[in-house]
């Protein structure tokens, strides 16, 4: 079931009742899907894959981003120098 943002806001109780009954509501913005409201007791795709052992959580956290390079000049000149 698809519903626009405005319609969802205006009739939220009705759509939450649909979700309670087991239906999935896809929220759209200008016709493009942006969110999905699913019943709490239904596992997400990721939860299902984890339960099946097909995926696992990352072992380590992401590394912090590198320090920015300090330089003078404009970027296009720096890129030009790198290409030589």
mmCIF file of the N, C-alpha and C atoms, coordinates in Angstrom:
data_MODEL
# 
_entry.id   MODEL 
# 
loop_
_atom_site.group_PDB 
_atom_site.id 
_atom_site.type_symbol 
_atom_site.label_atom_id 
_atom_site.label_alt_id 
_atom_site.label_comp_id 
_atom_site.label_asym_id 
_atom_site.label_entity_id 
_atom_site.label_seq_id 
_atom_site.pdbx_PDB_ins_code 
_atom_site.Cartn_x 
_atom_site.Cartn_y 
_atom_site.Cartn_z 
_atom_site.occupancy 
_atom_site.B_iso_or_equiv 
_atom_site.pdbx_formal_charge 
_atom_site.auth_seq_id 
_atom_site.auth_comp_id 
_atom_site.auth_asym_id 
_atom_site.auth_atom_id 
_atom_site.pdbx_PDB_model_num 
ATOM 1   N N  . UNK A 1 1  ? 0.841  -1.157  0.000   1.00 0.00 ? 1  UNK A N  1 
ATOM 2   C CA . UNK A 1 1  ? 0.000  0.000   0.000   1.00 0.00 ? 1  UNK A CA 1 
ATOM 3   C C  . UNK A 1 1  ? 0.896  1.233   0.000   1.00 0.00 ? 1  UNK A C  1 
ATOM 4   N N  . UNK A 1 2  ? 0.725  2.129   -0.960  1.00 0.00 ? 2  UNK A N  1 
ATOM 5   C CA . UNK A 1 2  ? 1.493  3.365   -1.051  1.00 0.00 ? 2  UNK A CA 1 
ATOM 6   C C  . UNK A 1 2  ? 0.643  4.530   -0.572  1.00 0.00 ? 2  UNK A C  1 
ATOM 7   N N  . UNK A 1 3  ? 1.290  5.480   0.094   1.00 0.00 ? 3  UNK A N  1 
ATOM 8   C CA . UNK A 1 3  ? 0.587  6.665   0.575   1.00 0.00 ? 3  UNK A CA 1 
ATOM 9   C C  . UNK A 1 3  ? 1.549  7.844   0.535   1.00 0.00 ? 3  UNK A C  1 
ATOM 10  N N  . UNK A 1 4  ? 1.048  8.992   0.093   1.00 0.00 ? 4  UNK A N  1 
ATOM 11  C CA . UNK A 1 4  ? 1.848  10.205  0.063   1.00 0.00 ? 4  UNK A CA 1 
ATOM 12  C C  . UNK A 1 4  ? 2.018  10.772  1.465   1.00 0.00 ? 4  UNK A C  1 
ATOM 13  N N  . UNK A 1 5  ? 3.021  11.612  1.628   1.00 0.00 ? 5  UNK A N  1 
ATOM 14  C CA . UNK A 1 5  ? 3.318  12.196  2.935   1.00 0.00 ? 5  UNK A CA 1 
ATOM 15  C C  . UNK A 1 5  ? 2.125  12.966  3.481   1.00 0.00 ? 5  UNK A C  1 
ATOM 16  N N  . UNK A 1 6  ? 1.519  13.790  2.676   1.00 0.00 ? 6  UNK A N  1 
ATOM 17  C CA . UNK A 1 6  ? 0.383  14.598  3.137   1.00 0.00 ? 6  UNK A CA 1 
ATOM 18  C C  . UNK A 1 6  ? -0.788 13.716  3.557   1.00 0.00 ? 6  UNK A C  1 
ATOM 19  N N  . UNK A 1 7  ? -1.107 12.717  2.747   1.00 0.00 ? 7  UNK A N  1 
ATOM 20  C CA . UNK A 1 7  ? -2.207 11.804  3.077   1.00 0.00 ? 7  UNK A CA 1 
ATOM 21  C C  . UNK A 1 7  ? -1.903 11.033  4.362   1.00 0.00 ? 7  UNK A C  1 
ATOM 22  N N  . UNK A 1 8  ? -0.657 10.614  4.529   1.00 0.00 ? 8  UNK A N  1 
ATOM 23  C CA . UNK A 1 8  ? -0.268 9.901   5.747   1.00 0.00 ? 8  UNK A CA 1 
ATOM 24  C C  . UNK A 1 8  ? -0.453 10.794  6.966   1.00 0.00 ? 8  UNK A C  1 
ATOM 25  N N  . UNK A 1 9  ? -0.001 12.027  6.856   1.00 0.00 ? 9  UNK A N  1 
ATOM 26  C CA . UNK A 1 9  ? -0.134 12.961  7.975   1.00 0.00 ? 9  UNK A CA 1 
ATOM 27  C C  . UNK A 1 9  ? -1.608 13.208  8.312   1.00 0.00 ? 9  UNK A C  1 
ATOM 28  N N  . UNK A 1 10 ? -2.426 13.364  7.291   1.00 0.00 ? 10 UNK A N  1 
ATOM 29  C CA . UNK A 1 10 ? -3.852 13.653  7.508   1.00 0.00 ? 10 UNK A CA 1 
ATOM 30  C C  . UNK A 1 10 ? -4.626 12.450  8.039   1.00 0.00 ? 10 UNK A C  1 
ATOM 31  N N  . UNK A 1 11 ? -4.192 11.232  7.712   1.00 0.00 ? 11 UNK A N  1 
ATOM 32  C CA . UNK A 1 11 ? -4.931 10.027  8.107   1.00 0.00 ? 11 UNK A CA 1 
ATOM 33  C C  . UNK A 1 11 ? -4.020 9.020   8.801   1.00 0.00 ? 11 UNK A C  1 
ATOM 34  N N  . UNK A 1 12 ? -3.167 9.497   9.664   1.00 0.00 ? 12 UNK A N  1 
ATOM 35  C CA . UNK A 1 12 ? -2.169 8.631   10.297  1.00 0.00 ? 12 UNK A CA 1 
ATOM 36  C C  . UNK A 1 12 ? -2.800 7.451   11.028  1.00 0.00 ? 12 UNK A C  1 
ATOM 37  N N  . UNK A 1 13 ? -3.856 7.701   11.785  1.00 0.00 ? 13 UNK A N  1 
ATOM 38  C CA . UNK A 1 13 ? -4.492 6.612   12.550  1.00 0.00 ? 13 UNK A CA 1 
ATOM 39  C C  . UNK A 1 13 ? -4.965 5.487   11.635  1.00 0.00 ? 13 UNK A C  1 
ATOM 40  N N  . UNK A 1 14 ? -5.534 5.847   10.523  1.00 0.00 ? 14 UNK A N  1 
ATOM 41  C CA . UNK A 1 14 ? -6.031 4.837   9.576   1.00 0.00 ? 14 UNK A CA 1 
ATOM 42  C C  . UNK A 1 14 ? -4.885 3.964   9.055   1.00 0.00 ? 14 UNK A C  1 
ATOM 43  N N  . UNK A 1 15 ? -3.761 4.593   8.703   1.00 0.00 ? 15 UNK A N  1 
ATOM 44  C CA . UNK A 1 15 ? -2.634 3.831   8.158   1.00 0.00 ? 15 UNK A CA 1 
ATOM 45  C C  . UNK A 1 15 ? -1.933 3.007   9.241   1.00 0.00 ? 15 UNK A C  1 
ATOM 46  N N  . UNK A 1 16 ? -1.898 3.525   10.461  1.00 0.00 ? 16 UNK A N  1 
ATOM 47  C CA . UNK A 1 16 ? -1.329 2.722   11.546  1.00 0.00 ? 16 UNK A CA 1 
ATOM 48  C C  . UNK A 1 16 ? -2.198 1.504   11.837  1.00 0.00 ? 16 UNK A C  1 
ATOM 49  N N  . UNK A 1 17 ? -3.510 1.641   11.678  1.00 0.00 ? 17 UNK A N  1 
ATOM 50  C CA . UNK A 1 17 ? -4.400 0.482   11.831  1.00 0.00 ? 17 UNK A CA 1 
ATOM 51  C C  . UNK A 1 17 ? -4.092 -0.567  10.760  1.00 0.00 ? 17 UNK A C  1 
ATOM 52  N N  . UNK A 1 18 ? -3.793 -0.101  9.551   1.00 0.00 ? 18 UNK A N  1 
ATOM 53  C CA . UNK A 1 18 ? -3.420 -1.027  8.472   1.00 0.00 ? 18 UNK A CA 1 
ATOM 54  C C  . UNK A 1 18 ? -2.138 -1.776  8.846   1.00 0.00 ? 18 UNK A C  1 
ATOM 55  N N  . UNK A 1 19 ? -1.168 -1.059  9.397   1.00 0.00 ? 19 UNK A N  1 
ATOM 56  C CA . UNK A 1 19 ? 0.094  -1.687  9.803   1.00 0.00 ? 19 UNK A CA 1 
ATOM 57  C C  . UNK A 1 19 ? -0.161 -2.690  10.923  1.00 0.00 ? 19 UNK A C  1 
ATOM 58  N N  . UNK A 1 20 ? -1.010 -2.313  11.889  1.00 0.00 ? 20 UNK A N  1 
ATOM 59  C CA . UNK A 1 20 ? -1.338 -3.243  12.984  1.00 0.00 ? 20 UNK A CA 1 
ATOM 60  C C  . UNK A 1 20 ? -1.932 -4.540  12.454  1.00 0.00 ? 20 UNK A C  1 
ATOM 61  N N  . UNK A 1 21 ? -2.687 -4.445  11.351  1.00 0.00 ? 21 UNK A N  1 
ATOM 62  C CA . UNK A 1 21 ? -3.313 -5.640  10.789  1.00 0.00 ? 21 UNK A CA 1 
ATOM 63  C C  . UNK A 1 21 ? -2.346 -6.466  9.947   1.00 0.00 ? 21 UNK A C  1 
ATOM 64  N N  . UNK A 1 22 ? -1.079 -5.998  9.851   1.00 0.00 ? 22 UNK A N  1 
ATOM 65  C CA . UNK A 1 22 ? -0.084 -6.796  9.146   1.00 0.00 ? 22 UNK A CA 1 
ATOM 66  C C  . UNK A 1 22 ? 0.344  -6.270  7.802   1.00 0.00 ? 22 UNK A C  1 
ATOM 67  N N  . UNK A 1 23 ? -0.258 -5.196  7.341   1.00 0.00 ? 23 UNK A N  1 
ATOM 68  C CA . UNK A 1 23 ? 0.110  -4.651  6.034   1.00 0.00 ? 23 UNK A CA 1 
ATOM 69  C C  . UNK A 1 23 ? 1.327  -3.752  6.140   1.00 0.00 ? 23 UNK A C  1 
ATOM 70  N N  . UNK A 1 24 ? 2.053  -3.629  5.067   1.00 0.00 ? 24 UNK A N  1 
ATOM 71  C CA . UNK A 1 24 ? 3.197  -2.734  4.971   1.00 0.00 ? 24 UNK A CA 1 
ATOM 72  C C  . UNK A 1 24 ? 2.749  -1.484  4.231   1.00 0.00 ? 24 UNK A C  1 
ATOM 73  N N  . UNK A 1 25 ? 3.079  -0.314  4.771   1.00 0.00 ? 25 UNK A N  1 
ATOM 74  C CA . UNK A 1 25 ? 2.716  0.955   4.143   1.00 0.00 ? 25 UNK A CA 1 
ATOM 75  C C  . UNK A 1 25 ? 4.001  1.608   3.631   1.00 0.00 ? 25 UNK A C  1 
ATOM 76  N N  . UNK A 1 26 ? 4.027  1.904   2.340   1.00 0.00 ? 26 UNK A N  1 
ATOM 77  C CA . UNK A 1 26 ? 5.163  2.590   1.739   1.00 0.00 ? 26 UNK A CA 1 
ATOM 78  C C  . UNK A 1 26 ? 4.818  4.064   1.615   1.00 0.00 ? 26 UNK A C  1 
ATOM 79  N N  . UNK A 1 27 ? 5.654  4.909   2.186   1.00 0.00 ? 27 UNK A N  1 
ATOM 80  C CA . UNK A 1 27 ? 5.427  6.356   2.156   1.00 0.00 ? 27 UNK A CA 1 
ATOM 81  C C  . UNK A 1 27 ? 6.146  6.923   0.939   1.00 0.00 ? 27 UNK A C  1 
ATOM 82  N N  . UNK A 1 28 ? 5.440  7.751   0.173   1.00 0.00 ? 28 UNK A N  1 
ATOM 83  C CA . UNK A 1 28 ? 6.023  8.343   -1.021  1.00 0.00 ? 28 UNK A CA 1 
ATOM 84  C C  . UNK A 1 28 ? 6.061  9.862   -0.899  1.00 0.00 ? 28 UNK A C  1 
ATOM 85  N N  . UNK A 1 29 ? 7.025  10.460  -1.570  1.00 0.00 ? 29 UNK A N  1 
ATOM 86  C CA . UNK A 1 29 ? 7.145  11.913  -1.651  1.00 0.00 ? 29 UNK A CA 1 
ATOM 87  C C  . UNK A 1 29 ? 7.217  12.257  -3.128  1.00 0.00 ? 29 UNK A C  1 
ATOM 88  N N  . UNK A 1 30 ? 6.200  12.923  -3.619  1.00 0.00 ? 30 UNK A N  1 
ATOM 89  C CA . UNK A 1 30 ? 6.086  13.237  -5.044  1.00 0.00 ? 30 UNK A CA 1 
ATOM 90  C C  . UNK A 1 30 ? 6.178  11.965  -5.893  1.00 0.00 ? 30 UNK A C  1 
ATOM 91  N N  . UNK A 1 31 ? 5.555  10.892  -5.409  1.00 0.00 ? 31 UNK A N  1 
ATOM 92  C CA . UNK A 1 31 ? 5.497  9.647   -6.155  1.00 0.00 ? 31 UNK A CA 1 
ATOM 93  C C  . UNK A 1 31 ? 6.695  8.726   -5.983  1.00 0.00 ? 31 UNK A C  1 
ATOM 94  N N  . UNK A 1 32 ? 7.728  9.184   -5.288  1.00 0.00 ? 32 UNK A N  1 
ATOM 95  C CA . UNK A 1 32 ? 8.928  8.349   -5.089  1.00 0.00 ? 32 UNK A CA 1 
ATOM 96  C C  . UNK A 1 32 ? 8.921  7.757   -3.692  1.00 0.00 ? 32 UNK A C  1 
ATOM 97  N N  . UNK A 1 33 ? 9.112  6.445   -3.550  1.00 0.00 ? 33 UNK A N  1 
ATOM 98  C CA . UNK A 1 33 ? 9.139  5.820   -2.223  1.00 0.00 ? 33 UNK A CA 1 
ATOM 99  C C  . UNK A 1 33 ? 10.297 6.370   -1.395  1.00 0.00 ? 33 UNK A C  1 
ATOM 100 N N  . UNK A 1 34 ? 10.000 6.735   -0.136  1.00 0.00 ? 34 UNK A N  1 
ATOM 101 C CA . UNK A 1 34 ? 11.043 7.261   0.743   1.00 0.00 ? 34 UNK A CA 1 
ATOM 102 C C  . UNK A 1 34 ? 11.132 6.508   2.062   1.00 0.00 ? 34 UNK A C  1 
ATOM 103 N N  . UNK A 1 35 ? 10.070 5.792   2.441   1.00 0.00 ? 35 UNK A N  1 
ATOM 104 C CA . UNK A 1 35 ? 10.085 5.085   3.725   1.00 0.00 ? 35 UNK A CA 1 
ATOM 105 C C  . UNK A 1 35 ? 9.073  3.957   3.679   1.00 0.00 ? 35 UNK A C  1 
ATOM 106 N N  . UNK A 1 36 ? 9.240  3.033   4.618   1.00 0.00 ? 36 UNK A N  1 
ATOM 107 C CA . UNK A 1 36 ? 8.316  1.911   4.727   1.00 0.00 ? 36 UNK A CA 1 
ATOM 108 C C  . UNK A 1 36 ? 7.953  1.759   6.202   1.00 0.00 ? 36 UNK A C  1 
ATOM 109 N N  . UNK A 1 37 ? 6.658  1.640   6.486   1.00 0.00 ? 37 UNK A N  1 
ATOM 110 C CA . UNK A 1 37 ? 6.185  1.382   7.845   1.00 0.00 ? 37 UNK A CA 1 
ATOM 111 C C  . UNK A 1 37 ? 5.753  -0.077  7.879   1.00 0.00 ? 37 UNK A C  1 
ATOM 112 N N  . UNK A 1 38 ? 6.412  -0.858  8.736   1.00 0.00 ? 38 UNK A N  1 
ATOM 113 C CA . UNK A 1 38 ? 6.147  -2.293  8.807   1.00 0.00 ? 38 UNK A CA 1 
ATOM 114 C C  . UNK A 1 38 ? 5.718  -2.666  10.213  1.00 0.00 ? 38 UNK A C  1 
ATOM 115 N N  . UNK A 1 39 ? 4.966  -3.758  10.356  1.00 0.00 ? 39 UNK A N  1 
ATOM 116 C CA . UNK A 1 39 ? 4.598  -4.222  11.692  1.00 0.00 ? 39 UNK A CA 1 
ATOM 117 C C  . UNK A 1 39 ? 5.850  -4.574  12.498  1.00 0.00 ? 39 UNK A C  1 
ATOM 118 N N  . UNK A 1 40 ? 5.821  -4.287  13.782  1.00 0.00 ? 40 UNK A N  1 
ATOM 119 C CA . UNK A 1 40 ? 6.976  -4.523  14.644  1.00 0.00 ? 40 UNK A CA 1 
ATOM 120 C C  . UNK A 1 40 ? 7.316  -6.005  14.725  1.00 0.00 ? 40 UNK A C  1 
ATOM 121 N N  . UNK A 1 41 ? 6.328  -6.868  14.741  1.00 0.00 ? 41 UNK A N  1 
ATOM 122 C CA . UNK A 1 41 ? 6.605  -8.293  14.899  1.00 0.00 ? 41 UNK A CA 1 
ATOM 123 C C  . UNK A 1 41 ? 7.135  -8.957  13.638  1.00 0.00 ? 41 UNK A C  1 
ATOM 124 N N  . UNK A 1 42 ? 7.179  -8.242  12.530  1.00 0.00 ? 42 UNK A N  1 
ATOM 125 C CA . UNK A 1 42 ? 7.725  -8.788  11.289  1.00 0.00 ? 42 UNK A CA 1 
ATOM 126 C C  . UNK A 1 42 ? 9.208  -8.436  11.213  1.00 0.00 ? 42 UNK A C  1 
ATOM 127 N N  . UNK A 1 43 ? 10.098 -9.428  11.109  1.00 0.00 ? 43 UNK A N  1 
ATOM 128 C CA . UNK A 1 43 ? 11.529 -9.119  11.063  1.00 0.00 ? 43 UNK A CA 1 
ATOM 129 C C  . UNK A 1 43 ? 11.894 -8.398  9.766   1.00 0.00 ? 43 UNK A C  1 
ATOM 130 N N  . UNK A 1 44 ? 12.879 -7.530  9.858   1.00 0.00 ? 44 UNK A N  1 
ATOM 131 C CA . UNK A 1 44 ? 13.368 -6.854  8.662   1.00 0.00 ? 44 UNK A CA 1 
ATOM 132 C C  . UNK A 1 44 ? 14.176 -7.846  7.835   1.00 0.00 ? 44 UNK A C  1 
ATOM 133 N N  . UNK A 1 45 ? 14.492 -7.480  6.623   1.00 0.00 ? 45 UNK A N  1 
ATOM 134 C CA . UNK A 1 45 ? 15.297 -8.347  5.754   1.00 0.00 ? 45 UNK A CA 1 
ATOM 135 C C  . UNK A 1 45 ? 16.665 -8.606  6.388   1.00 0.00 ? 45 UNK A C  1 
ATOM 136 N N  . UNK A 1 46 ? 17.257 -7.561  6.982   1.00 0.00 ? 46 UNK A N  1 
ATOM 137 C CA . UNK A 1 46 ? 18.552 -7.730  7.631   1.00 0.00 ? 46 UNK A CA 1 
ATOM 138 C C  . UNK A 1 46 ? 18.460 -8.683  8.820   1.00 0.00 ? 46 UNK A C  1 
ATOM 139 N N  . UNK A 1 47 ? 17.417 -8.546  9.629   1.00 0.00 ? 47 UNK A N  1 
ATOM 140 C CA . UNK A 1 47 ? 17.234 -9.456  10.764  1.00 0.00 ? 47 UNK A CA 1 
ATOM 141 C C  . UNK A 1 47 ? 17.072 -10.898 10.292  1.00 0.00 ? 47 UNK A C  1 
ATOM 142 N N  . UNK A 1 48 ? 16.349 -11.091 9.205   1.00 0.00 ? 48 UNK A N  1 
ATOM 143 C CA . UNK A 1 48 ? 16.170 -12.428 8.643   1.00 0.00 ? 48 UNK A CA 1 
ATOM 144 C C  . UNK A 1 48 ? 17.501 -13.002 8.169   1.00 0.00 ? 48 UNK A C  1 
ATOM 145 N N  . UNK A 1 49 ? 18.292 -12.204 7.470   1.00 0.00 ? 49 UNK A N  1 
ATOM 146 C CA . UNK A 1 49 ? 19.594 -12.670 6.981   1.00 0.00 ? 49 UNK A CA 1 
ATOM 147 C C  . UNK A 1 49 ? 20.527 -12.996 8.144   1.00 0.00 ? 49 UNK A C  1 
ATOM 148 N N  . UNK A 1 50 ? 20.478 -12.197 9.205   1.00 0.00 ? 50 UNK A N  1 
ATOM 149 C CA . UNK A 1 50 ? 21.306 -12.490 10.381  1.00 0.00 ? 50 UNK A CA 1 
ATOM 150 C C  . UNK A 1 50 ? 20.878 -13.807 11.019  1.00 0.00 ? 50 UNK A C  1 
ATOM 151 N N  . UNK A 1 51 ? 19.564 -14.015 11.156  1.00 0.00 ? 51 UNK A N  1 
ATOM 152 C CA . UNK A 1 51 ? 19.052 -15.244 11.763  1.00 0.00 ? 51 UNK A CA 1 
ATOM 153 C C  . UNK A 1 51 ? 19.438 -16.468 10.936  1.00 0.00 ? 51 UNK A C  1 
ATOM 154 N N  . UNK A 1 52 ? 19.492 -16.321 9.612   1.00 0.00 ? 52 UNK A N  1 
ATOM 155 C CA . UNK A 1 52 ? 19.880 -17.424 8.732   1.00 0.00 ? 52 UNK A CA 1 
ATOM 156 C C  . UNK A 1 52 ? 21.391 -17.631 8.708   1.00 0.00 ? 52 UNK A C  1 
ATOM 157 N N  . UNK A 1 53 ? 22.136 -16.714 9.310   1.00 0.00 ? 53 UNK A N  1 
ATOM 158 C CA . UNK A 1 53 ? 23.592 -16.823 9.315   1.00 0.00 ? 53 UNK A CA 1 
ATOM 159 C C  . UNK A 1 53 ? 24.233 -16.399 8.014   1.00 0.00 ? 53 UNK A C  1 
ATOM 160 N N  . UNK A 1 54 ? 23.496 -15.719 7.158   1.00 0.00 ? 54 UNK A N  1 
ATOM 161 C CA . UNK A 1 54 ? 24.031 -15.314 5.861   1.00 0.00 ? 54 UNK A CA 1 
ATOM 162 C C  . UNK A 1 54 ? 24.811 -14.009 5.925   1.00 0.00 ? 54 UNK A C  1 
ATOM 163 N N  . UNK A 1 55 ? 24.563 -13.192 6.969   1.00 0.00 ? 55 UNK A N  1 
ATOM 164 C CA . UNK A 1 55 ? 25.345 -11.975 7.188   1.00 0.00 ? 55 UNK A CA 1 
ATOM 165 C C  . UNK A 1 55 ? 25.678 -11.884 8.666   1.00 0.00 ? 55 UNK A C  1 
ATOM 166 N N  . UNK A 1 56 ? 26.701 -11.115 8.970   1.00 0.00 ? 56 UNK A N  1 
ATOM 167 C CA . UNK A 1 56 ? 27.058 -10.906 10.367  1.00 0.00 ? 56 UNK A CA 1 
ATOM 168 C C  . UNK A 1 56 ? 27.492 -9.457  10.549  1.00 0.00 ? 56 UNK A C  1 
ATOM 169 N N  . UNK A 1 57 ? 27.434 -8.996  11.776  1.00 0.00 ? 57 UNK A N  1 
ATOM 170 C CA . UNK A 1 57 ? 27.812 -7.622  12.066  1.00 0.00 ? 57 UNK A CA 1 
ATOM 171 C C  . UNK A 1 57 ? 29.303 -7.431  11.807  1.00 0.00 ? 57 UNK A C  1 
ATOM 172 N N  . UNK A 1 58 ? 29.677 -6.203  11.501  1.00 0.00 ? 58 UNK A N  1 
ATOM 173 C CA . UNK A 1 58 ? 31.089 -5.889  11.275  1.00 0.00 ? 58 UNK A CA 1 
ATOM 174 C C  . UNK A 1 58 ? 31.888 -6.177  12.536  1.00 0.00 ? 58 UNK A C  1 
ATOM 175 N N  . UNK A 1 59 ? 33.101 -6.652  12.362  1.00 0.00 ? 59 UNK A N  1 
ATOM 176 C CA . UNK A 1 59 ? 33.935 -6.988  13.514  1.00 0.00 ? 59 UNK A CA 1 
ATOM 177 C C  . UNK A 1 59 ? 34.554 -5.757  14.153  1.00 0.00 ? 59 UNK A C  1 
ATOM 178 N N  . UNK A 1 60 ? 34.862 -4.768  13.355  1.00 0.00 ? 60 UNK A N  1 
ATOM 179 C CA . UNK A 1 60 ? 35.504 -3.562  13.875  1.00 0.00 ? 60 UNK A CA 1 
ATOM 180 C C  . UNK A 1 60 ? 34.777 -2.325  13.359  1.00 0.00 ? 60 UNK A C  1 
ATOM 181 N N  . UNK A 1 61 ? 34.877 -1.281  14.127  1.00 0.00 ? 61 UNK A N  1 
ATOM 182 C CA . UNK A 1 61 ? 34.274 -0.031  13.694  1.00 0.00 ? 61 UNK A CA 1 
ATOM 183 C C  . UNK A 1 61 ? 35.061 0.550   12.527  1.00 0.00 ? 61 UNK A C  1 
ATOM 184 N N  . UNK A 1 62 ? 34.412 1.413   11.773  1.00 0.00 ? 62 UNK A N  1 
ATOM 185 C CA . UNK A 1 62 ? 35.078 2.077   10.666  1.00 0.00 ? 62 UNK A CA 1 
ATOM 186 C C  . UNK A 1 62 ? 36.240 2.922   11.161  1.00 0.00 ? 62 UNK A C  1 
ATOM 187 N N  . UNK A 1 63 ? 37.260 2.975   10.367  1.00 0.00 ? 63 UNK A N  1 
ATOM 188 C CA . UNK A 1 63 ? 38.394 3.828   10.718  1.00 0.00 ? 63 UNK A CA 1 
ATOM 189 C C  . UNK A 1 63 ? 37.987 5.292   10.608  1.00 0.00 ? 63 UNK A C  1 
ATOM 190 N N  . UNK A 1 64 ? 38.596 6.145   11.413  1.00 0.00 ? 64 UNK A N  1 
ATOM 191 C CA . UNK A 1 64 ? 38.284 7.578   11.285  1.00 0.00 ? 64 UNK A CA 1 
ATOM 192 C C  . UNK A 1 64 ? 38.793 8.104   9.952   1.00 0.00 ? 64 UNK A C  1 
ATOM 193 N N  . UNK A 1 65 ? 38.198 9.149   9.450   1.00 0.00 ? 65 UNK A N  1 
ATOM 194 C CA . UNK A 1 65 ? 38.649 9.689   8.164   1.00 0.00 ? 65 UNK A CA 1 
ATOM 195 C C  . UNK A 1 65 ? 40.066 10.239  8.277   1.00 0.00 ? 65 UNK A C  1 
ATOM 196 N N  . UNK A 1 66 ? 40.813 10.251  7.176   1.00 0.00 ? 66 UNK A N  1 
ATOM 197 C CA . UNK A 1 66 ? 42.175 10.778  7.225   1.00 0.00 ? 66 UNK A CA 1 
ATOM 198 C C  . UNK A 1 66 ? 42.163 12.286  7.470   1.00 0.00 ? 66 UNK A C  1 
ATOM 199 N N  . UNK A 1 67 ? 43.278 12.778  7.954   1.00 0.00 ? 67 UNK A N  1 
ATOM 200 C CA . UNK A 1 67 ? 43.407 14.214  8.180   1.00 0.00 ? 67 UNK A CA 1 
ATOM 201 C C  . UNK A 1 67 ? 43.377 14.932  6.830   1.00 0.00 ? 67 UNK A C  1 
ATOM 202 N N  . UNK A 1 68 ? 42.749 16.102  6.757   1.00 0.00 ? 68 UNK A N  1 
ATOM 203 C CA . UNK A 1 68 ? 42.725 16.846  5.492   1.00 0.00 ? 68 UNK A CA 1 
ATOM 204 C C  . UNK A 1 68 ? 44.129 17.284  5.088   1.00 0.00 ? 68 UNK A C  1 
ATOM 205 N N  . UNK A 1 69 ? 44.351 17.331  3.802   1.00 0.00 ? 69 UNK A N  1 
ATOM 206 C CA . UNK A 1 69 ? 45.641 17.775  3.279   1.00 0.00 ? 69 UNK A CA 1 
ATOM 207 C C  . UNK A 1 69 ? 45.627 19.297  3.246   1.00 0.00 ? 69 UNK A C  1 
ATOM 208 N N  . UNK A 1 70 ? 46.619 19.898  3.859   1.00 0.00 ? 70 UNK A N  1 
ATOM 209 C CA . UNK A 1 70 ? 46.729 21.355  3.872   1.00 0.00 ? 70 UNK A CA 1 
ATOM 210 C C  . UNK A 1 70 ? 47.579 21.766  2.669   1.00 0.00 ? 70 UNK A C  1 
ATOM 211 N N  . UNK A 1 71 ? 47.090 22.723  1.913   1.00 0.00 ? 71 UNK A N  1 
ATOM 212 C CA . UNK A 1 71 ? 47.800 23.150  0.727   1.00 0.00 ? 71 UNK A CA 1 
ATOM 213 C C  . UNK A 1 71 ? 47.372 24.554  0.369   1.00 0.00 ? 71 UNK A C  1 
ATOM 214 N N  . UNK A 1 72 ? 48.151 25.165  -0.464  1.00 0.00 ? 72 UNK A N  1 
ATOM 215 C CA . UNK A 1 72 ? 47.771 26.482  -0.973  1.00 0.00 ? 72 UNK A CA 1 
ATOM 216 C C  . UNK A 1 72 ? 47.458 26.324  -2.454  1.00 0.00 ? 72 UNK A C  1 
ATOM 217 N N  . UNK A 1 73 ? 46.696 27.206  -2.993  1.00 0.00 ? 73 UNK A N  1 
ATOM 218 C CA . UNK A 1 73 ? 46.333 27.138  -4.398  1.00 0.00 ? 73 UNK A CA 1 
ATOM 219 C C  . UNK A 1 73 ? 44.924 26.629  -4.563  1.00 0.00 ? 73 UNK A C  1 
ATOM 220 N N  . UNK A 1 74 ? 44.474 26.551  -5.799  1.00 0.00 ? 74 UNK A N  1 
ATOM 221 C CA . UNK A 1 74 ? 43.119 26.073  -6.065  1.00 0.00 ? 74 UNK A CA 1 
ATOM 222 C C  . UNK A 1 74 ? 43.165 24.596  -6.426  1.00 0.00 ? 74 UNK A C  1 
ATOM 223 N N  . UNK A 1 75 ? 42.071 23.924  -6.198  1.00 0.00 ? 75 UNK A N  1 
ATOM 224 C CA . UNK A 1 75 ? 42.002 22.475  -6.368  1.00 0.00 ? 75 UNK A CA 1 
ATOM 225 C C  . UNK A 1 75 ? 42.338 22.055  -7.793  1.00 0.00 ? 75 UNK A C  1 
ATOM 226 N N  . UNK A 1 76 ? 41.837 22.769  -8.778  1.00 0.00 ? 76 UNK A N  1 
ATOM 227 C CA . UNK A 1 76 ? 42.091 22.361  -10.162 1.00 0.00 ? 76 UNK A CA 1 
ATOM 228 C C  . UNK A 1 76 ? 43.585 22.396  -10.481 1.00 0.00 ? 76 UNK A C  1 
ATOM 229 N N  . UNK A 1 77 ? 44.337 23.355  -9.907  1.00 0.00 ? 77 UNK A N  1 
ATOM 230 C CA . UNK A 1 77 ? 45.785 23.381  -10.119 1.00 0.00 ? 77 UNK A CA 1 
ATOM 231 C C  . UNK A 1 77 ? 46.447 22.180  -9.464  1.00 0.00 ? 77 UNK A C  1 
ATOM 232 N N  . UNK A 1 78 ? 46.005 21.826  -8.272  1.00 0.00 ? 78 UNK A N  1 
ATOM 233 C CA . UNK A 1 78 ? 46.572 20.673  -7.567  1.00 0.00 ? 78 UNK A CA 1 
ATOM 234 C C  . UNK A 1 78 ? 46.310 19.382  -8.339  1.00 0.00 ? 78 UNK A C  1 
ATOM 235 N N  . UNK A 1 79 ? 45.104 19.234  -8.877  1.00 0.00 ? 79 UNK A N  1 
ATOM 236 C CA . UNK A 1 79 ? 44.774 18.041  -9.655  1.00 0.00 ? 79 UNK A CA 1 
ATOM 237 C C  . UNK A 1 79 ? 45.614 17.999  -10.910 1.00 0.00 ? 79 UNK A C  1 
ATOM 238 N N  . UNK A 1 80 ? 45.804 19.141  -11.546 1.00 0.00 ? 80 UNK A N  1 
ATOM 239 C CA . UNK A 1 80 ? 46.626 19.223  -12.749 1.00 0.00 ? 80 UNK A CA 1 
ATOM 240 C C  . UNK A 1 80 ? 48.052 18.753  -12.464 1.00 0.00 ? 80 UNK A C  1 
ATOM 241 N N  . UNK A 1 81 ? 48.600 19.198  -11.335 1.00 0.00 ? 81 UNK A N  1 
ATOM 242 C CA . UNK A 1 81 ? 49.953 18.788  -10.976 1.00 0.00 ? 81 UNK A CA 1 
ATOM 243 C C  . UNK A 1 81 ? 50.049 17.281  -10.767 1.00 0.00 ? 81 UNK A C  1 
ATOM 244 N N  . UNK A 1 82 ? 49.014 16.674  -10.179 1.00 0.00 ? 82 UNK A N  1 
ATOM 245 C CA . UNK A 1 82 ? 49.014 15.246  -9.913  1.00 0.00 ? 82 UNK A CA 1 
ATOM 246 C C  . UNK A 1 82 ? 48.948 14.441  -11.203 1.00 0.00 ? 82 UNK A C  1 
ATOM 247 N N  . UNK A 1 83 ? 48.366 15.000  -12.232 1.00 0.00 ? 83 UNK A N  1 
ATOM 248 C CA . UNK A 1 83 ? 48.187 14.268  -13.489 1.00 0.00 ? 83 UNK A CA 1 
ATOM 249 C C  . UNK A 1 83 ? 49.432 14.277  -14.352 1.00 0.00 ? 83 UNK A C  1 
ATOM 250 N N  . UNK A 1 84 ? 50.400 15.088  -14.018 1.00 0.00 ? 84 UNK A N  1 
ATOM 251 C CA . UNK A 1 84 ? 51.615 15.169  -14.838 1.00 0.00 ? 84 UNK A CA 1 
ATOM 252 C C  . UNK A 1 84 ? 52.558 14.061  -14.548 1.00 0.00 ? 84 UNK A C  1 
# 
